[in-house]
């Protein structure tokens, strides 16, 4: 195996796992977005109304960078919310972290409470 093939394959596998998990938990239209990394990237998972989902499977946590990336993708996708789903080593997909800014969390909860 050469340099980047392993991490890319693990990232793609985790994206599939996250999409499948979301499909089984109330979001039947969740699927992988293709074309990630282009200038108009809209995240890794689509089909979650109002939310841009970026998926990360890395040994090192780089939350600030990932949140900034997700926010750019959220703007590209014209979505009100963005979340980074981060793989936890040795844990099932449902135990992954869902990370968003406090500002986004407060808006999300306020929107849910007022509906």
Backbone as XML, in Angstrom:
<?xml version="1.0"?>
<chain id="A" units="angstrom">
  <residue number="1" name="UNK">
    <atom name="N" x="0.854" y="-1.174" z="0.000"/>
    <atom name="CA" x="0.000" y="0.000" z="0.000"/>
    <atom name="C" x="0.897" y="1.233" z="0.000"/>
  </residue>
  <residue number="2" name="UNK">
    <atom name="N" x="0.518" y="2.248" z="-0.786"/>
    <atom name="CA" x="1.302" y="3.466" z="-0.849"/>
    <atom name="C" x="0.727" y="4.530" z="0.064"/>
  </residue>
  <residue number="3" name="UNK">
    <atom name="N" x="1.510" y="5.540" z="0.350"/>
    <atom name="CA" x="1.228" y="6.652" z="1.230"/>
    <atom name="C" x="-0.195" y="6.914" z="1.653"/>
  </residue>
  <residue number="4" name="UNK">
    <atom name="N" x="-1.015" y="7.605" z="0.806"/>
    <atom name="CA" x="-2.312" y="8.097" z="1.226"/>
    <atom name="C" x="-3.478" y="7.160" z="0.999"/>
  </residue>
  <residue number="5" name="UNK">
    <atom name="N" x="-3.254" y="5.999" z="0.399"/>
    <atom name="CA" x="-4.379" y="5.122" z="0.072"/>
    <atom name="C" x="-5.114" y="4.629" z="1.310"/>
  </residue>
  <residue number="6" name="UNK">
    <atom name="N" x="-4.397" y="4.252" z="2.343"/>
    <atom name="CA" x="-5.029" y="3.734" z="3.555"/>
    <atom name="C" x="-5.936" y="4.735" z="4.235"/>
  </residue>
  <residue number="7" name="UNK">
    <atom name="N" x="-5.430" y="5.944" z="4.546"/>
    <atom name="CA" x="-6.289" y="6.935" z="5.199"/>
    <atom name="C" x="-7.492" y="7.327" z="4.344"/>
  </residue>
  <residue number="8" name="UNK">
    <atom name="N" x="-7.297" y="7.470" z="3.032"/>
    <atom name="CA" x="-8.420" y="7.838" z="2.157"/>
    <atom name="C" x="-9.473" y="6.738" z="2.163"/>
  </residue>
  <residue number="9" name="UNK">
    <atom name="N" x="-9.039" y="5.499" z="2.116"/>
    <atom name="CA" x="-9.968" y="4.369" z="2.131"/>
    <atom name="C" x="-10.714" y="4.317" z="3.469"/>
  </residue>
  <residue number="10" name="UNK">
    <atom name="N" x="-10.006" y="4.543" z="4.573"/>
    <atom name="CA" x="-10.666" y="4.562" z="5.889"/>
    <atom name="C" x="-11.665" y="5.705" z="5.991"/>
  </residue>
  <residue number="11" name="UNK">
    <atom name="N" x="-11.304" y="6.874" z="5.431"/>
    <atom name="CA" x="-12.224" y="8.009" z="5.444"/>
    <atom name="C" x="-13.477" y="7.716" z="4.643"/>
  </residue>
  <residue number="12" name="UNK">
    <atom name="N" x="-13.311" y="7.132" z="3.464"/>
    <atom name="CA" x="-14.464" y="6.789" z="2.619"/>
    <atom name="C" x="-15.343" y="5.753" z="3.306"/>
  </residue>
  <residue number="13" name="UNK">
    <atom name="N" x="-14.732" y="4.774" z="3.945"/>
    <atom name="CA" x="-15.506" y="3.744" z="4.652"/>
    <atom name="C" x="-16.301" y="4.370" z="5.792"/>
  </residue>
  <residue number="14" name="UNK">
    <atom name="N" x="-15.700" y="5.310" z="6.527"/>
    <atom name="CA" x="-16.417" y="5.950" z="7.621"/>
    <atom name="C" x="-17.550" y="6.831" z="7.090"/>
  </residue>
  <residue number="15" name="UNK">
    <atom name="N" x="-17.341" y="7.488" z="5.955"/>
    <atom name="CA" x="-18.427" y="8.258" z="5.341"/>
    <atom name="C" x="-19.602" y="7.340" z="5.017"/>
  </residue>
  <residue number="16" name="UNK">
    <atom name="N" x="-19.325" y="6.165" z="4.445"/>
    <atom name="CA" x="-20.403" y="5.209" z="4.148"/>
    <atom name="C" x="-21.088" y="4.769" z="5.434"/>
  </residue>
  <residue number="17" name="UNK">
    <atom name="N" x="-20.305" y="4.506" z="6.481"/>
    <atom name="CA" x="-20.874" y="4.089" z="7.770"/>
    <atom name="C" x="-21.784" y="5.176" z="8.347"/>
  </residue>
  <residue number="18" name="UNK">
    <atom name="N" x="-21.344" y="6.435" z="8.270"/>
    <atom name="CA" x="-22.138" y="7.543" z="8.807"/>
    <atom name="C" x="-23.435" y="7.692" z="8.007"/>
  </residue>
  <residue number="19" name="UNK">
    <atom name="N" x="-23.349" y="7.637" z="6.683"/>
    <atom name="CA" x="-24.554" y="7.745" z="5.857"/>
    <atom name="C" x="-25.531" y="6.625" z="6.202"/>
  </residue>
  <residue number="20" name="UNK">
    <atom name="N" x="-25.027" y="5.408" z="6.325"/>
    <atom name="CA" x="-25.882" y="4.264" z="6.655"/>
    <atom name="C" x="-26.511" y="4.444" z="8.044"/>
  </residue>
  <residue number="21" name="UNK">
    <atom name="N" x="-25.717" y="4.879" z="9.013"/>
    <atom name="CA" x="-26.229" y="5.110" z="10.367"/>
    <atom name="C" x="-27.362" y="6.135" z="10.338"/>
  </residue>
  <residue number="22" name="UNK">
    <atom name="N" x="-27.150" y="7.239" z="9.621"/>
    <atom name="CA" x="-28.175" y="8.282" z="9.548"/>
    <atom name="C" x="-29.432" y="7.776" z="8.852"/>
  </residue>
  <residue number="23" name="UNK">
    <atom name="N" x="-29.266" y="6.967" z="7.801"/>
    <atom name="CA" x="-30.423" y="6.374" z="7.114"/>
    <atom name="C" x="-31.259" y="5.543" z="8.081"/>
  </residue>
  <residue number="24" name="UNK">
    <atom name="N" x="-30.584" y="4.795" z="8.943"/>
    <atom name="CA" x="-31.284" y="3.927" z="9.892"/>
    <atom name="C" x="-31.858" y="4.682" z="11.085"/>
  </residue>
  <residue number="25" name="UNK">
    <atom name="N" x="-31.492" y="5.956" z="11.239"/>
    <atom name="CA" x="-31.928" y="6.728" z="12.401"/>
    <atom name="C" x="-32.677" y="7.992" z="11.996"/>
  </residue>
  <residue number="26" name="UNK">
    <atom name="N" x="-33.574" y="7.856" z="11.037"/>
    <atom name="CA" x="-34.499" y="8.934" z="10.734"/>
    <atom name="C" x="-34.190" y="9.802" z="9.536"/>
  </residue>
  <residue number="27" name="UNK">
    <atom name="N" x="-33.110" y="9.519" z="8.820"/>
    <atom name="CA" x="-32.745" y="10.329" z="7.659"/>
    <atom name="C" x="-32.540" y="9.429" z="6.443"/>
  </residue>
  <residue number="28" name="UNK">
    <atom name="N" x="-33.641" y="8.901" z="5.883"/>
    <atom name="CA" x="-33.524" y="7.916" z="4.803"/>
    <atom name="C" x="-32.846" y="8.446" z="3.548"/>
  </residue>
  <residue number="29" name="UNK">
    <atom name="N" x="-32.796" y="9.772" z="3.365"/>
    <atom name="CA" x="-32.172" y="10.339" z="2.164"/>
    <atom name="C" x="-30.688" y="10.639" z="2.336"/>
  </residue>
  <residue number="30" name="UNK">
    <atom name="N" x="-30.126" y="10.351" z="3.507"/>
    <atom name="CA" x="-28.702" y="10.613" z="3.741"/>
    <atom name="C" x="-27.862" y="9.762" z="2.793"/>
  </residue>
  <residue number="31" name="UNK">
    <atom name="N" x="-26.893" y="10.410" z="2.160"/>
    <atom name="CA" x="-25.986" y="9.696" z="1.266"/>
    <atom name="C" x="-24.682" y="10.474" z="1.153"/>
  </residue>
  <residue number="32" name="UNK">
    <atom name="N" x="-23.663" y="9.799" z="0.656"/>
    <atom name="CA" x="-22.376" y="10.460" z="0.464"/>
    <atom name="C" x="-22.473" y="11.476" z="-0.659"/>
  </residue>
  <residue number="33" name="UNK">
    <atom name="N" x="-21.851" y="12.610" z="-0.445"/>
    <atom name="CA" x="-21.741" y="13.629" z="-1.491"/>
    <atom name="C" x="-20.466" y="13.347" z="-2.264"/>
  </residue>
  <residue number="34" name="UNK">
    <atom name="N" x="-20.530" y="13.452" z="-3.550"/>
    <atom name="CA" x="-19.332" y="13.214" z="-4.339"/>
    <atom name="C" x="-18.791" y="14.543" z="-4.835"/>
  </residue>
  <residue number="35" name="UNK">
    <atom name="N" x="-17.500" y="14.595" z="-5.056"/>
    <atom name="CA" x="-16.855" y="15.830" z="-5.481"/>
    <atom name="C" x="-16.286" y="16.617" z="-4.315"/>
  </residue>
  <residue number="36" name="UNK">
    <atom name="N" x="-16.087" y="15.953" z="-3.173"/>
    <atom name="CA" x="-15.502" y="16.635" z="-2.019"/>
    <atom name="C" x="-14.124" y="17.171" z="-2.400"/>
  </residue>
  <residue number="37" name="UNK">
    <atom name="N" x="-13.776" y="18.307" z="-1.824"/>
    <atom name="CA" x="-12.476" y="18.899" z="-2.062"/>
    <atom name="C" x="-12.475" y="19.951" z="-3.166"/>
  </residue>
  <residue number="38" name="UNK">
    <atom name="N" x="-13.552" y="20.043" z="-3.938"/>
    <atom name="CA" x="-13.601" y="21.086" z="-4.966"/>
    <atom name="C" x="-13.930" y="22.429" z="-4.320"/>
  </residue>
  <residue number="39" name="UNK">
    <atom name="N" x="-13.748" y="23.518" z="-5.052"/>
    <atom name="CA" x="-13.997" y="24.842" z="-4.457"/>
    <atom name="C" x="-15.411" y="25.007" z="-3.906"/>
  </residue>
  <residue number="40" name="UNK">
    <atom name="N" x="-16.402" y="24.409" z="-4.533"/>
    <atom name="CA" x="-17.781" y="24.539" z="-4.065"/>
    <atom name="C" x="-18.231" y="23.305" z="-3.275"/>
  </residue>
  <residue number="41" name="UNK">
    <atom name="N" x="-17.315" y="22.691" z="-2.541"/>
    <atom name="CA" x="-17.599" y="21.517" z="-1.712"/>
    <atom name="C" x="-18.789" y="21.813" z="-0.804"/>
  </residue>
  <residue number="42" name="UNK">
    <atom name="N" x="-19.722" y="20.851" z="-0.693"/>
    <atom name="CA" x="-20.915" y="21.036" z="0.142"/>
    <atom name="C" x="-20.964" y="20.026" z="1.292"/>
  </residue>
  <residue number="43" name="UNK">
    <atom name="N" x="-19.813" y="19.436" z="1.636"/>
    <atom name="CA" x="-19.752" y="18.484" z="2.738"/>
    <atom name="C" x="-19.664" y="17.060" z="2.239"/>
  </residue>
  <residue number="44" name="UNK">
    <atom name="N" x="-19.623" y="16.133" z="3.184"/>
    <atom name="CA" x="-19.450" y="14.714" z="2.857"/>
    <atom name="C" x="-20.754" y="13.942" z="2.787"/>
  </residue>
  <residue number="45" name="UNK">
    <atom name="N" x="-21.756" y="14.385" z="3.546"/>
    <atom name="CA" x="-23.047" y="13.700" z="3.581"/>
    <atom name="C" x="-24.127" y="14.711" z="3.213"/>
  </residue>
  <residue number="46" name="UNK">
    <atom name="N" x="-24.995" y="14.338" z="2.291"/>
    <atom name="CA" x="-26.134" y="15.178" z="1.908"/>
    <atom name="C" x="-27.414" y="14.436" z="2.267"/>
  </residue>
  <residue number="47" name="UNK">
    <atom name="N" x="-28.539" y="15.150" z="2.200"/>
    <atom name="CA" x="-29.832" y="14.531" z="2.478"/>
    <atom name="C" x="-30.321" y="14.726" z="3.898"/>
  </residue>
  <residue number="48" name="UNK">
    <atom name="N" x="-29.630" y="15.566" z="4.660"/>
    <atom name="CA" x="-30.076" y="15.936" z="6.011"/>
    <atom name="C" x="-30.579" y="17.375" z="5.895"/>
  </residue>
  <residue number="49" name="UNK">
    <atom name="N" x="-31.882" y="17.588" z="5.927"/>
    <atom name="CA" x="-32.417" y="18.937" z="5.707"/>
    <atom name="C" x="-31.812" y="19.980" z="6.654"/>
  </residue>
  <residue number="50" name="UNK">
    <atom name="N" x="-31.273" y="21.046" z="6.060"/>
    <atom name="CA" x="-30.746" y="22.160" z="6.833"/>
    <atom name="C" x="-29.365" y="21.967" z="7.410"/>
  </residue>
  <residue number="51" name="UNK">
    <atom name="N" x="-28.724" y="20.824" z="7.150"/>
    <atom name="CA" x="-27.446" y="20.530" z="7.806"/>
    <atom name="C" x="-26.404" y="20.068" z="6.793"/>
  </residue>
  <residue number="52" name="UNK">
    <atom name="N" x="-25.230" y="20.673" z="6.871"/>
    <atom name="CA" x="-24.062" y="20.214" z="6.133"/>
    <atom name="C" x="-23.270" y="19.316" z="7.074"/>
  </residue>
  <residue number="53" name="UNK">
    <atom name="N" x="-22.917" y="18.121" z="6.606"/>
    <atom name="CA" x="-22.197" y="17.150" z="7.431"/>
    <atom name="C" x="-20.826" y="16.890" z="6.825"/>
  </residue>
  <residue number="54" name="UNK">
    <atom name="N" x="-19.790" y="17.149" z="7.607"/>
    <atom name="CA" x="-18.409" y="16.840" z="7.243"/>
    <atom name="C" x="-17.968" y="15.672" z="8.116"/>
  </residue>
  <residue number="55" name="UNK">
    <atom name="N" x="-17.352" y="14.662" z="7.528"/>
    <atom name="CA" x="-16.970" y="13.438" z="8.249"/>
    <atom name="C" x="-15.455" y="13.345" z="8.313"/>
  </residue>
  <residue number="56" name="UNK">
    <atom name="N" x="-14.932" y="13.062" z="9.514"/>
    <atom name="CA" x="-13.488" y="12.975" z="9.702"/>
    <atom name="C" x="-13.126" y="11.679" z="10.433"/>
  </residue>
  <residue number="57" name="UNK">
    <atom name="N" x="-12.104" y="11.008" z="9.891"/>
    <atom name="CA" x="-11.553" y="9.794" z="10.496"/>
    <atom name="C" x="-10.039" y="9.962" z="10.512"/>
  </residue>
  <residue number="58" name="UNK">
    <atom name="N" x="-9.552" y="10.716" z="11.490"/>
    <atom name="CA" x="-8.134" y="11.042" z="11.602"/>
    <atom name="C" x="-7.624" y="10.677" z="12.990"/>
  </residue>
  <residue number="59" name="UNK">
    <atom name="N" x="-6.344" y="10.394" z="13.084"/>
    <atom name="CA" x="-5.746" y="10.090" z="14.382"/>
    <atom name="C" x="-5.675" y="11.347" z="15.249"/>
  </residue>
  <residue number="60" name="UNK">
    <atom name="N" x="-5.391" y="12.501" z="14.628"/>
    <atom name="CA" x="-5.284" y="13.760" z="15.368"/>
    <atom name="C" x="-6.540" y="14.591" z="15.202"/>
  </residue>
  <residue number="61" name="UNK">
    <atom name="N" x="-7.019" y="15.158" z="16.302"/>
    <atom name="CA" x="-8.172" y="16.062" z="16.243"/>
    <atom name="C" x="-7.698" y="17.456" z="15.843"/>
  </residue>
  <residue number="62" name="UNK">
    <atom name="N" x="-8.321" y="18.009" z="14.828"/>
    <atom name="CA" x="-8.028" y="19.364" z="14.379"/>
    <atom name="C" x="-9.348" y="20.118" z="14.275"/>
  </residue>
  <residue number="63" name="UNK">
    <atom name="N" x="-10.018" y="20.245" z="15.439"/>
    <atom name="CA" x="-11.383" y="20.753" z="15.464"/>
    <atom name="C" x="-11.540" y="22.138" z="14.850"/>
  </residue>
  <residue number="64" name="UNK">
    <atom name="N" x="-10.656" y="23.073" z="15.181"/>
    <atom name="CA" x="-10.798" y="24.429" z="14.653"/>
    <atom name="C" x="-10.758" y="24.420" z="13.129"/>
  </residue>
  <residue number="65" name="UNK">
    <atom name="N" x="-9.800" y="23.710" z="12.556"/>
    <atom name="CA" x="-9.686" y="23.612" z="11.097"/>
    <atom name="C" x="-10.935" y="22.958" z="10.505"/>
  </residue>
  <residue number="66" name="UNK">
    <atom name="N" x="-11.397" y="21.895" z="11.122"/>
    <atom name="CA" x="-12.561" y="21.159" z="10.605"/>
    <atom name="C" x="-13.844" y="21.986" z="10.692"/>
  </residue>
  <residue number="67" name="UNK">
    <atom name="N" x="-14.010" y="22.725" z="11.787"/>
    <atom name="CA" x="-15.193" y="23.583" z="11.933"/>
    <atom name="C" x="-15.172" y="24.675" z="10.869"/>
  </residue>
  <residue number="68" name="UNK">
    <atom name="N" x="-14.003" y="25.278" z="10.636"/>
    <atom name="CA" x="-13.889" y="26.308" z="9.598"/>
    <atom name="C" x="-14.214" y="25.723" z="8.226"/>
  </residue>
  <residue number="69" name="UNK">
    <atom name="N" x="-13.696" y="24.538" z="7.925"/>
    <atom name="CA" x="-13.981" y="23.863" z="6.656"/>
    <atom name="C" x="-15.483" y="23.607" z="6.506"/>
  </residue>
  <residue number="70" name="UNK">
    <atom name="N" x="-16.092" y="23.102" z="7.574"/>
    <atom name="CA" x="-17.525" y="22.799" z="7.541"/>
    <atom name="C" x="-18.346" y="24.059" z="7.348"/>
  </residue>
  <residue number="71" name="UNK">
    <atom name="N" x="-17.917" y="25.155" z="7.957"/>
    <atom name="CA" x="-18.661" y="26.405" z="7.791"/>
    <atom name="C" x="-18.597" y="26.885" z="6.344"/>
  </residue>
  <residue number="72" name="UNK">
    <atom name="N" x="-17.438" y="26.774" z="5.698"/>
    <atom name="CA" x="-17.340" y="27.143" z="4.274"/>
    <atom name="C" x="-18.282" y="26.265" z="3.437"/>
  </residue>
  <residue number="73" name="UNK">
    <atom name="N" x="-18.299" y="24.981" z="3.730"/>
    <atom name="CA" x="-19.154" y="24.048" z="2.992"/>
    <atom name="C" x="-20.632" y="24.322" z="3.255"/>
  </residue>
  <residue number="74" name="UNK">
    <atom name="N" x="-20.960" y="24.687" z="4.491"/>
    <atom name="CA" x="-22.339" y="25.040" z="4.852"/>
    <atom name="C" x="-22.812" y="26.231" z="4.027"/>
  </residue>
  <residue number="75" name="UNK">
    <atom name="N" x="-21.949" y="27.242" z="3.875"/>
    <atom name="CA" x="-22.278" y="28.412" z="3.068"/>
    <atom name="C" x="-22.459" y="27.993" z="1.604"/>
  </residue>
  <residue number="76" name="UNK">
    <atom name="N" x="-21.543" y="27.166" z="1.085"/>
    <atom name="CA" x="-21.660" y="26.675" z="-0.297"/>
    <atom name="C" x="-22.989" y="25.955" z="-0.514"/>
  </residue>
  <residue number="77" name="UNK">
    <atom name="N" x="-23.410" y="25.174" z="0.477"/>
    <atom name="CA" x="-24.636" y="24.379" z="0.368"/>
    <atom name="C" x="-25.886" y="25.174" z="0.726"/>
  </residue>
  <residue number="78" name="UNK">
    <atom name="N" x="-25.678" y="26.399" z="1.202"/>
    <atom name="CA" x="-26.799" y="27.268" z="1.626"/>
    <atom name="C" x="-27.637" y="26.602" z="2.711"/>
  </residue>
  <residue number="79" name="UNK">
    <atom name="N" x="-26.946" y="26.048" z="3.696"/>
    <atom name="CA" x="-27.604" y="25.390" z="4.825"/>
    <atom name="C" x="-27.404" y="26.227" z="6.088"/>
  </residue>
  <residue number="80" name="UNK">
    <atom name="N" x="-28.358" y="26.211" z="7.007"/>
    <atom name="CA" x="-28.205" y="26.999" z="8.230"/>
    <atom name="C" x="-27.247" y="26.394" z="9.258"/>
  </residue>
  <residue number="81" name="UNK">
    <atom name="N" x="-27.012" y="25.076" z="9.197"/>
    <atom name="CA" x="-26.202" y="24.417" z="10.212"/>
    <atom name="C" x="-25.128" y="23.558" z="9.573"/>
  </residue>
  <residue number="82" name="UNK">
    <atom name="N" x="-24.017" y="23.423" z="10.302"/>
    <atom name="CA" x="-22.943" y="22.532" z="9.889"/>
    <atom name="C" x="-22.461" y="21.738" z="11.088"/>
  </residue>
  <residue number="83" name="UNK">
    <atom name="N" x="-22.125" y="20.479" z="10.859"/>
    <atom name="CA" x="-21.638" y="19.610" z="11.928"/>
    <atom name="C" x="-20.497" y="18.762" z="11.393"/>
  </residue>
  <residue number="84" name="UNK">
    <atom name="N" x="-19.500" y="18.545" z="12.246"/>
    <atom name="CA" x="-18.399" y="17.649" z="11.930"/>
    <atom name="C" x="-18.632" y="16.359" z="12.705"/>
  </residue>
  <residue number="85" name="UNK">
    <atom name="N" x="-18.672" y="15.233" z="12.002"/>
    <atom name="CA" x="-18.795" y="13.924" z="12.644"/>
    <atom name="C" x="-17.395" y="13.331" z="12.692"/>
  </residue>
  <residue number="86" name="UNK">
    <atom name="N" x="-16.906" y="13.065" z="13.911"/>
    <atom name="CA" x="-15.533" y="12.624" z="14.122"/>
    <atom name="C" x="-15.515" y="11.210" z="14.677"/>
  </residue>
  <residue number="87" name="UNK">
    <atom name="N" x="-14.817" y="10.335" z="13.987"/>
    <atom name="CA" x="-14.690" y="8.925" z="14.398"/>
    <atom name="C" x="-13.975" y="8.830" z="15.733"/>
  </residue>
  <residue number="88" name="UNK">
    <atom name="N" x="-14.504" y="7.970" z="16.597"/>
    <atom name="CA" x="-13.824" y="7.651" z="17.860"/>
    <atom name="C" x="-13.147" y="6.305" z="17.696"/>
  </residue>
  <residue number="89" name="UNK">
    <atom name="N" x="-11.888" y="6.247" z="17.958"/>
    <atom name="CA" x="-11.102" y="5.014" z="17.820"/>
    <atom name="C" x="-11.703" y="3.884" z="18.638"/>
  </residue>
  <residue number="90" name="UNK">
    <atom name="N" x="-11.908" y="2.759" z="17.989"/>
    <atom name="CA" x="-12.376" y="1.564" z="18.682"/>
    <atom name="C" x="-13.838" y="1.597" z="19.095"/>
  </residue>
  <residue number="91" name="UNK">
    <atom name="N" x="-14.587" y="2.573" z="18.589"/>
    <atom name="CA" x="-15.998" y="2.712" z="18.960"/>
    <atom name="C" x="-16.873" y="2.558" z="17.720"/>
  </residue>
  <residue number="92" name="UNK">
    <atom name="N" x="-18.138" y="2.143" z="17.900"/>
    <atom name="CA" x="-19.040" y="2.035" z="16.749"/>
    <atom name="C" x="-19.414" y="3.427" z="16.217"/>
  </residue>
  <residue number="93" name="UNK">
    <atom name="N" x="-19.962" y="3.455" z="15.031"/>
    <atom name="CA" x="-20.309" y="4.711" z="14.362"/>
    <atom name="C" x="-21.204" y="5.590" z="15.222"/>
  </residue>
  <residue number="94" name="UNK">
    <atom name="N" x="-22.179" y="5.012" z="15.889"/>
    <atom name="CA" x="-23.095" y="5.787" z="16.720"/>
    <atom name="C" x="-22.430" y="6.491" z="17.887"/>
  </residue>
  <residue number="95" name="UNK">
    <atom name="N" x="-21.210" y="6.100" z="18.226"/>
    <atom name="CA" x="-20.473" y="6.732" z="19.324"/>
    <atom name="C" x="-19.541" y="7.840" z="18.832"/>
  </residue>
  <residue number="96" name="UNK">
    <atom name="N" x="-19.590" y="8.136" z="17.531"/>
    <atom name="CA" x="-18.761" y="9.217" z="16.988"/>
    <atom name="C" x="-19.171" y="10.541" z="17.630"/>
  </residue>
  <residue number="97" name="UNK">
    <atom name="N" x="-18.265" y="11.490" z="17.579"/>
    <atom name="CA" x="-18.573" y="12.828" z="18.081"/>
    <atom name="C" x="-19.270" y="13.639" z="16.988"/>
  </residue>
  <residue number="98" name="UNK">
    <atom name="N" x="-20.275" y="14.401" z="17.357"/>
    <atom name="CA" x="-20.897" y="15.377" z="16.477"/>
    <atom name="C" x="-20.520" y="16.744" z="17.037"/>
  </residue>
  <residue number="99" name="UNK">
    <atom name="N" x="-19.697" y="17.501" z="16.293"/>
    <atom name="CA" x="-19.117" y="18.749" z="16.790"/>
    <atom name="C" x="-19.663" y="19.928" z="16.001"/>
  </residue>
  <residue number="100" name="UNK">
    <atom name="N" x="-20.124" y="20.941" z="16.721"/>
    <atom name="CA" x="-20.549" y="22.186" z="16.109"/>
    <atom name="C" x="-20.238" y="23.314" z="17.072"/>
  </residue>
  <residue number="101" name="UNK">
    <atom name="N" x="-20.251" y="24.538" z="16.582"/>
    <atom name="CA" x="-19.949" y="25.666" z="17.458"/>
    <atom name="C" x="-21.094" y="25.864" z="18.458"/>
  </residue>
  <residue number="102" name="UNK">
    <atom name="N" x="-20.791" y="26.539" z="19.542"/>
    <atom name="CA" x="-21.814" y="26.852" z="20.530"/>
    <atom name="C" x="-22.894" y="27.728" z="19.908"/>
  </residue>
  <residue number="103" name="UNK">
    <atom name="N" x="-22.494" y="28.663" z="19.063"/>
    <atom name="CA" x="-23.459" y="29.540" z="18.393"/>
    <atom name="C" x="-24.432" y="28.708" z="17.555"/>
  </residue>
  <residue number="104" name="UNK">
    <atom name="N" x="-23.910" y="27.766" z="16.782"/>
    <atom name="CA" x="-24.772" y="26.913" z="15.955"/>
    <atom name="C" x="-25.656" y="26.031" z="16.832"/>
  </residue>
  <residue number="105" name="UNK">
    <atom name="N" x="-25.106" y="25.504" z="17.902"/>
    <atom name="CA" x="-25.883" y="24.678" z="18.820"/>
    <atom name="C" x="-27.049" y="25.476" z="19.411"/>
  </residue>
  <residue number="106" name="UNK">
    <atom name="N" x="-26.766" y="26.705" z="19.854"/>
    <atom name="CA" x="-27.811" y="27.541" z="20.455"/>
    <atom name="C" x="-28.912" y="27.840" z="19.438"/>
  </residue>
  <residue number="107" name="UNK">
    <atom name="N" x="-28.542" y="28.160" z="18.187"/>
    <atom name="CA" x="-29.551" y="28.412" z="17.148"/>
    <atom name="C" x="-30.364" y="27.159" z="16.867"/>
  </residue>
  <residue number="108" name="UNK">
    <atom name="N" x="-29.689" y="26.014" z="16.781"/>
    <atom name="CA" x="-30.367" y="24.747" z="16.495"/>
    <atom name="C" x="-31.387" y="24.420" z="17.575"/>
  </residue>
  <residue number="109" name="UNK">
    <atom name="N" x="-30.989" y="24.518" z="18.825"/>
    <atom name="CA" x="-31.887" y="24.201" z="19.933"/>
    <atom name="C" x="-33.026" y="25.228" z="19.987"/>
  </residue>
  <residue number="110" name="UNK">
    <atom name="N" x="-32.723" y="26.497" z="19.796"/>
    <atom name="CA" x="-33.756" y="27.535" z="19.809"/>
    <atom name="C" x="-34.772" y="27.288" z="18.691"/>
  </residue>
  <residue number="111" name="UNK">
    <atom name="N" x="-34.285" y="26.908" z="17.510"/>
    <atom name="CA" x="-35.192" y="26.617" z="16.397"/>
    <atom name="C" x="-36.098" y="25.441" z="16.735"/>
  </residue>
  <residue number="112" name="UNK">
    <atom name="N" x="-35.566" y="24.415" z="17.360"/>
    <atom name="CA" x="-36.356" y="23.232" z="17.726"/>
    <atom name="C" x="-37.397" y="23.573" z="18.786"/>
  </residue>
  <residue number="113" name="UNK">
    <atom name="N" x="-37.032" y="24.381" z="19.760"/>
    <atom name="CA" x="-37.923" y="24.733" z="20.863"/>
    <atom name="C" x="-39.075" y="25.609" z="20.362"/>
  </residue>
  <residue number="114" name="UNK">
    <atom name="N" x="-38.790" y="26.492" z="19.405"/>
    <atom name="CA" x="-39.824" y="27.417" z="18.952"/>
    <atom name="C" x="-40.714" y="26.841" z="17.850"/>
  </residue>
  <residue number="115" name="UNK">
    <atom name="N" x="-40.438" y="25.660" z="17.380"/>
    <atom name="CA" x="-41.281" y="25.055" z="16.331"/>
    <atom name="C" x="-42.444" y="24.302" z="16.913"/>
  </residue>
</chain>
